[in-house]
Amino acid sequence: QIRPSWFCLNKASAAVVSCIRSFSLQGHIETALSCHDTFAPLFSKRSDEFDFIRRYLDALQFSTFSMQLDRHLVMSVFSQFDSASPIDLIRHLIEIRPEILLLGCEFWRDENSAANAC
């Protein structure tokens, strides 16, 4: 069992947060989620930061997999991690590419048709 006396909790949580951010920005979303789920309970004093990271990862996963957006577009928006909340990142994606609102339309993957419909 891990004992808090073995290490500085602030430095350890900062290292975990850095690792999770790194995984997510490299596109390893499932790994980042797994790390978050494993380590977040150990750092209850920094639960706000870990809650924010979880919302960020959920938004990133939604944008990449559910909305099926181009990975480069998503990563360019989500690289602004420190300056925006997760919902603001989703809103920014919609501002950049309003055609993403047409999720479910048969021409979803056809950029010209989706753009013309908007």
C-alpha positions as CSV (number, residue, x, y, z in Angstrom):
1,Q,0.0,0.0,0.0
2,I,1.2,3.5,-0.9
3,R,2.0,5.6,2.2
4,P,1.8,9.4,1.9
5,S,4.9,9.7,4.1
6,W,7.0,8.2,1.2
7,F,6.7,11.3,-1.0
8,C,5.5,14.9,-1.2
9,L,1.9,14.8,-2.1
10,N,2.0,18.1,-4.0
11,K,4.9,17.1,-6.2
12,A,3.4,13.6,-6.8
13,S,0.0,15.0,-7.8
14,A,1.7,17.6,-10.0
15,A,3.6,14.8,-11.7
16,V,0.4,12.7,-12.2
17,V,-1.4,15.7,-13.6
18,S,1.5,16.4,-16.0
19,C,1.5,12.7,-17.1
20,I,-2.3,12.7,-17.7
21,R,-2.1,15.9,-19.8
22,S,0.8,14.5,-21.8
23,F,-1.1,11.3,-22.6
24,S,-4.1,13.3,-23.6
25,L,-2.2,15.7,-25.9
26,Q,-0.5,12.7,-27.5
27,G,-3.9,11.2,-28.3
28,H,-3.8,8.4,-25.7
29,I,-7.1,9.3,-24.3
30,E,-7.9,5.9,-22.8
31,T,-4.6,5.8,-21.1
32,A,-5.1,9.2,-19.7
33,L,-8.6,8.2,-18.4
34,S,-7.2,5.1,-16.8
35,C,-4.4,7.1,-15.1
36,H,-7.0,9.6,-13.9
37,D,-9.3,6.9,-12.5
38,T,-6.4,5.2,-10.7
39,F,-4.6,8.2,-9.2
40,A,-7.3,10.8,-8.6
41,P,-8.7,9.1,-5.4
42,L,-5.2,9.3,-3.9
43,F,-5.1,13.1,-4.1
44,S,-8.4,14.1,-2.4
45,K,-6.9,17.5,-1.5
46,R,-6.6,18.4,-5.2
47,S,-10.0,17.0,-6.2
48,D,-10.9,20.3,-8.0
49,E,-8.0,19.9,-10.3
50,F,-8.6,16.2,-10.9
51,D,-12.4,16.9,-11.5
52,F,-11.4,19.6,-14.1
53,I,-9.0,17.1,-15.8
54,R,-11.8,14.5,-15.9
55,R,-14.2,16.9,-17.6
56,Y,-11.5,17.8,-20.0
57,L,-10.8,14.2,-20.9
58,D,-14.5,13.5,-21.3
59,A,-14.8,16.5,-23.6
60,L,-11.8,15.3,-25.6
61,Q,-13.1,11.8,-25.9
62,F,-16.5,13.1,-27.0
63,S,-15.0,15.3,-29.6
64,T,-12.7,12.7,-31.0
65,F,-14.8,9.6,-30.8
66,S,-18.5,10.6,-30.6
67,M,-18.3,13.6,-32.9
68,Q,-15.7,11.8,-35.1
69,L,-13.8,15.0,-35.6
70,D,-10.4,15.2,-37.2
71,R,-7.7,14.5,-34.6
72,H,-5.5,17.4,-35.7
73,L,-8.4,19.9,-35.3
74,V,-9.4,18.5,-31.9
75,M,-5.8,18.5,-30.6
76,S,-5.2,22.1,-31.9
77,V,-8.2,23.3,-29.9
78,F,-7.5,21.1,-26.8
79,S,-3.9,22.1,-26.6
80,Q,-5.3,25.3,-25.1
81,F,-5.9,23.2,-22.0
82,D,-4.7,25.7,-19.4
83,S,-6.7,28.6,-20.7
84,A,-10.2,27.2,-21.2
85,S,-12.8,25.1,-19.5
86,P,-13.8,21.8,-21.3
87,I,-17.2,23.2,-22.4
88,D,-15.5,26.3,-23.8
89,L,-13.3,24.0,-25.8
90,I,-16.4,22.2,-27.3
91,R,-17.9,25.7,-28.0
92,H,-14.7,26.7,-29.7
93,L,-14.8,23.6,-31.9
94,I,-18.4,24.5,-32.9
95,E,-17.3,28.1,-33.8
96,I,-14.4,26.8,-35.9
97,R,-16.5,24.1,-37.7
98,P,-20.2,24.8,-37.3
99,E,-20.9,21.8,-39.5
100,I,-20.1,19.5,-36.6
101,L,-23.6,20.3,-35.3
102,L,-25.0,18.1,-38.1
103,L,-24.0,14.9,-36.2
104,G,-26.0,12.0,-37.5
105,C,-26.7,13.4,-40.9
106,E,-26.0,11.0,-43.8
107,F,-23.5,13.4,-45.3
108,W,-21.7,13.9,-41.9
109,R,-18.3,12.9,-43.2
110,D,-18.6,14.9,-46.5
111,E,-17.2,18.3,-45.5
112,N,-18.5,20.1,-48.6
113,S,-22.1,18.9,-48.1
114,A,-22.0,19.6,-44.3
115,A,-20.6,23.1,-44.9
116,N,-23.2,23.9,-47.6
117,A,-26.0,22.8,-45.2
118,C,-24.8,25.3,-42.7
